[in-house]
Amino acid sequence: MPQARSVRGQRSEDRSEERGAEEEEASRSLCLDALAVEQHASGIDGASKRADIDVARPERVLGSRRAALIQPQKIIMKLLTPLLVITLLGLAAAPCAHAQESSADSSAIKAKLKEMEDAWVKALISKDYAAVGNVIADDFAGFSAEGNHLTKSQLLDEIKNEPNTLTSSANENMDVHVDGPNLATVTGTTTEKGKDKDGKQFTRSYVWVDTWMERNGKWECIAEGVMLLPKKK
């Protein structure tokens, strides 16, 4: 019996030692697991910080690139703004300058044609058909007060063979319409005074319209229509 108790006691001690070893091993495993968890957590936090840094870097890089692009744009705008202002002012002034130039040209044309019309009727007094021929185009086409069609040569023949004698001939109420840089129309009335072939005095007035064209720098009458006005009662 004592020997049996000794064996059981030995077995109990062995079992106690085994349990102690198992508990020690379990405790060591728990410590290792806790350490691994802590290291893993530290790794995630570090990776997150590195990711934040990596994300922030492109923004800084993009920001610096944008700044580098904006600066030349500002410089270009500063250089171009005065040029744009000058261009806009030039465009705004161009129509005004063109209108002033056109108005000046139109006034010069009107004055010149009125002067030529006055020279025409004065040439009728002296029957200077050469002077009239100088202001009439070779392809002139007109109508006389009697309704007859007249070419240049026929008109000059009428002046040359006019039986009446004029003492005065003057234009009135002339109006010039400039239809282009080389085309214009003149309307007006002419009053003539003189004696007919029988020596009888007369006064008669005509209303007329002449069309003028500038050719090779010279203004010529290319067409005319004349109508005798009725006598005033």
C-alpha positions as CSV (number, residue, x, y, z in Angstrom):
1,M,0.0,0.0,0.0
2,P,2.7,2.6,0.8
3,Q,4.2,1.7,-2.6
4,A,0.9,2.4,-4.3
5,R,0.5,5.8,-2.6
6,S,4.0,6.7,-3.7
7,V,3.2,5.9,-7.3
8,R,0.0,7.9,-7.2
9,G,1.9,10.9,-5.6
10,Q,4.5,10.7,-8.2
11,R,1.9,10.7,-10.9
12,S,0.2,13.6,-9.3
13,E,3.4,15.6,-9.2
14,D,4.1,14.7,-12.8
15,R,0.7,15.9,-13.8
16,S,1.2,19.2,-11.9
17,E,4.4,19.8,-13.7
18,E,2.8,19.1,-17.0
19,R,-0.1,21.5,-16.3
20,G,2.4,24.1,-15.2
21,A,4.4,23.7,-18.4
22,E,1.2,23.9,-20.5
23,E,0.0,27.0,-18.7
24,E,3.5,28.6,-19.2
25,E,3.3,27.7,-22.9
26,A,-0.2,29.2,-23.2
27,S,0.9,32.4,-21.5
28,R,3.9,32.7,-23.8
29,S,1.6,32.2,-26.9
30,L,-0.8,34.9,-25.6
31,C,2.1,37.3,-25.2
32,L,3.4,36.6,-28.7
33,D,-0.1,37.1,-30.1
34,A,-0.5,40.4,-28.4
35,L,2.9,41.6,-29.7
36,A,2.0,40.5,-33.2
37,V,-1.3,42.5,-33.0
38,E,0.5,45.6,-31.7
39,Q,3.1,45.4,-34.5
40,H,0.3,44.9,-37.1
41,A,-1.5,48.0,-35.8
42,S,1.7,50.0,-35.9
43,G,2.3,48.9,-39.5
44,I,-1.2,50.0,-40.5
45,D,-0.8,53.4,-38.9
46,G,2.6,53.9,-40.6
47,A,1.2,52.9,-43.9
48,S,-1.7,55.3,-43.5
49,K,0.6,58.1,-42.7
50,R,2.8,57.3,-45.7
51,A,-0.4,57.2,-47.8
52,D,-1.4,60.6,-46.5
53,I,2.0,61.9,-47.4
54,D,1.9,60.3,-50.9
55,V,-1.6,61.8,-51.5
56,A,-0.5,65.3,-50.3
57,R,2.6,65.3,-52.5
58,P,0.7,65.2,-55.9
59,E,-1.4,68.1,-54.6
60,R,1.7,70.1,-53.9
61,V,3.2,69.1,-57.2
62,L,0.0,70.0,-59.1
63,G,-0.3,73.3,-57.2
64,S,3.2,74.2,-58.1
65,R,2.6,73.3,-61.7
66,R,-0.6,75.4,-61.8
67,A,1.2,78.3,-60.3
68,A,3.9,77.9,-62.9
69,L,1.2,78.0,-65.6
70,I,-0.7,80.9,-64.2
71,Q,2.3,83.2,-63.9
72,P,3.1,83.2,-67.7
73,Q,-0.6,83.7,-68.4
74,K,-0.7,86.8,-66.2
75,I,2.3,88.2,-68.0
76,I,0.8,87.5,-71.4
77,M,-2.4,89.2,-70.5
78,K,-0.6,92.3,-69.2
79,L,1.3,92.5,-72.5
80,L,-1.8,91.9,-74.7
81,T,-4.3,94.1,-72.9
82,P,-2.9,97.4,-74.2
83,L,-2.8,96.0,-77.7
84,L,-6.4,94.8,-77.5
85,V,-7.4,98.3,-76.3
86,I,-5.6,100.0,-79.1
87,T,-7.2,97.6,-81.6
88,L,-10.7,98.1,-80.3
89,L,-10.2,101.9,-80.4
90,G,-9.0,101.6,-84.0
91,L,-12.0,99.5,-85.0
92,A,-14.3,102.0,-83.3
93,A,-12.7,105.0,-85.0
94,A,-12.5,103.4,-88.5
95,P,-16.2,103.8,-89.4
96,C,-16.1,107.4,-88.2
97,A,-13.0,108.1,-90.3
98,H,-14.5,106.4,-93.3
99,A,-17.7,108.4,-92.9
100,Q,-15.8,111.7,-92.7
101,E,-13.7,110.7,-95.7
102,S,-16.8,109.8,-97.7
103,S,-18.5,113.0,-96.7
104,A,-15.5,115.0,-97.8
105,D,-15.4,113.2,-101.1
106,S,-19.1,113.7,-101.7
107,S,-18.9,117.4,-101.0
108,A,-16.0,117.8,-103.5
109,I,-18.0,115.9,-106.2
110,K,-21.1,118.0,-105.6
111,A,-19.1,121.2,-105.9
112,K,-17.3,120.1,-109.0
113,L,-20.5,119.0,-110.8
114,K,-22.4,122.2,-110.0
115,E,-19.4,124.1,-111.4
116,M,-19.5,122.0,-114.6
117,E,-23.3,122.5,-115.0
118,D,-22.8,126.3,-114.7
119,A,-20.1,126.2,-117.3
120,W,-22.4,124.3,-119.6
121,V,-25.2,126.9,-119.6
122,K,-22.7,129.8,-120.0
123,A,-21.3,128.1,-123.1
124,L,-24.8,128.1,-124.6
125,I,-24.8,131.9,-124.6
126,S,-21.8,132.1,-126.9
127,K,-22.7,128.9,-128.7
128,D,-19.4,127.4,-127.7
129,Y,-20.3,123.9,-128.7
130,A,-16.7,122.8,-128.2
131,A,-16.9,123.6,-124.5
132,V,-20.1,121.7,-124.2
133,G,-18.6,118.8,-126.1
134,N,-15.8,118.7,-123.6
135,V,-18.1,117.7,-120.7
136,I,-20.3,115.3,-122.7
137,A,-19.4,111.7,-123.1
138,D,-19.1,110.2,-126.6
139,D,-21.8,107.7,-125.8
140,F,-24.1,110.4,-124.5
141,A,-27.9,109.7,-124.7
142,G,-30.5,112.4,-124.0
143,F,-34.0,113.8,-124.8
144,S,-34.6,117.4,-125.8
145,A,-37.4,119.6,-124.5
146,E,-39.4,118.7,-127.6
147,G,-39.0,115.0,-126.8
148,N,-36.5,114.2,-129.4
149,H,-33.7,111.7,-128.8
150,L,-30.3,113.2,-128.9
151,T,-26.8,111.8,-129.3
152,K,-23.7,113.8,-128.6
153,S,-23.3,114.9,-132.2
154,Q,-27.0,115.8,-132.5
155,L,-26.9,117.9,-129.3
156,L,-23.8,119.8,-130.5
157,D,-25.4,120.4,-133.9
158,E,-28.5,122.0,-132.1
159,I,-26.2,124.4,-130.2
160,K,-24.3,125.3,-133.3
161,N,-27.4,125.9,-135.4
162,E,-29.5,127.5,-132.6
163,P,-31.5,130.4,-134.3
164,N,-32.2,132.2,-131.1
165,T,-29.8,134.5,-129.3
166,L,-29.3,134.2,-125.6
167,T,-28.5,137.1,-123.4
168,S,-28.4,135.1,-120.2
169,S,-28.7,131.5,-119.0
170,A,-28.5,130.5,-115.3
171,N,-29.1,127.4,-113.3
172,E,-31.2,127.3,-110.1
173,N,-32.2,124.8,-107.5
174,M,-29.4,122.4,-108.4
175,D,-29.4,119.2,-106.3
176,V,-26.6,116.6,-106.6
177,H,-27.0,113.0,-105.6
178,V,-23.7,111.1,-105.3
179,D,-24.5,107.5,-106.1
180,G,-21.0,106.1,-105.8
181,P,-17.4,107.1,-106.1
182,N,-17.7,107.7,-109.8
183,L,-21.4,108.2,-110.4
184,A,-23.8,111.1,-109.6
185,T,-27.1,112.6,-110.7
186,V,-27.8,116.3,-110.9
187,T,-31.2,117.9,-111.1
188,G,-32.1,121.6,-111.5
189,T,-33.8,124.3,-113.5
190,T,-32.4,126.7,-116.1
191,T,-33.8,130.0,-117.0
192,E,-32.9,131.5,-120.4
193,K,-33.5,135.0,-121.6
194,G,-32.9,136.3,-125.1
195,K,-34.4,137.1,-128.5
196,D,-35.8,134.7,-131.1
197,K,-35.0,134.9,-134.8
198,D,-37.6,137.6,-135.3
199,G,-36.1,139.8,-132.5
200,K,-38.9,139.0,-130.1
201,Q,-37.7,138.7,-126.5
202,F,-38.5,135.7,-124.5
203,T,-37.9,134.1,-121.1
204,R,-38.2,130.4,-120.7
205,S,-37.4,127.8,-118.0
206,Y,-36.5,124.2,-118.2
207,V,-36.3,121.4,-115.7
208,W,-33.7,118.8,-116.3
209,V,-31.8,115.8,-114.9
210,D,-28.2,114.9,-115.9
211,T,-26.3,111.7,-115.1
212,W,-22.6,112.1,-114.6
213,M,-19.8,109.4,-114.6
214,E,-16.1,109.7,-113.8
215,R,-14.0,107.9,-116.4
216,N,-10.2,107.9,-116.3
217,G,-10.3,110.8,-113.8
218,K,-12.6,112.9,-115.8
219,W,-16.3,113.6,-115.1
220,E,-18.6,113.4,-118.2
221,C,-22.4,113.7,-118.7
222,I,-23.6,110.4,-120.0
223,A,-27.4,111.1,-120.1
224,E,-29.8,114.0,-119.9
225,G,-33.5,114.6,-119.9
226,V,-35.0,118.1,-120.4
227,M,-38.6,119.4,-120.1
228,L,-39.9,122.9,-120.8
229,L,-41.8,124.4,-117.9
230,P,-45.1,126.1,-118.7
231,K,-45.1,129.9,-118.6
232,K,-46.2,131.5,-115.4
233,K,-49.5,133.3,-115.7
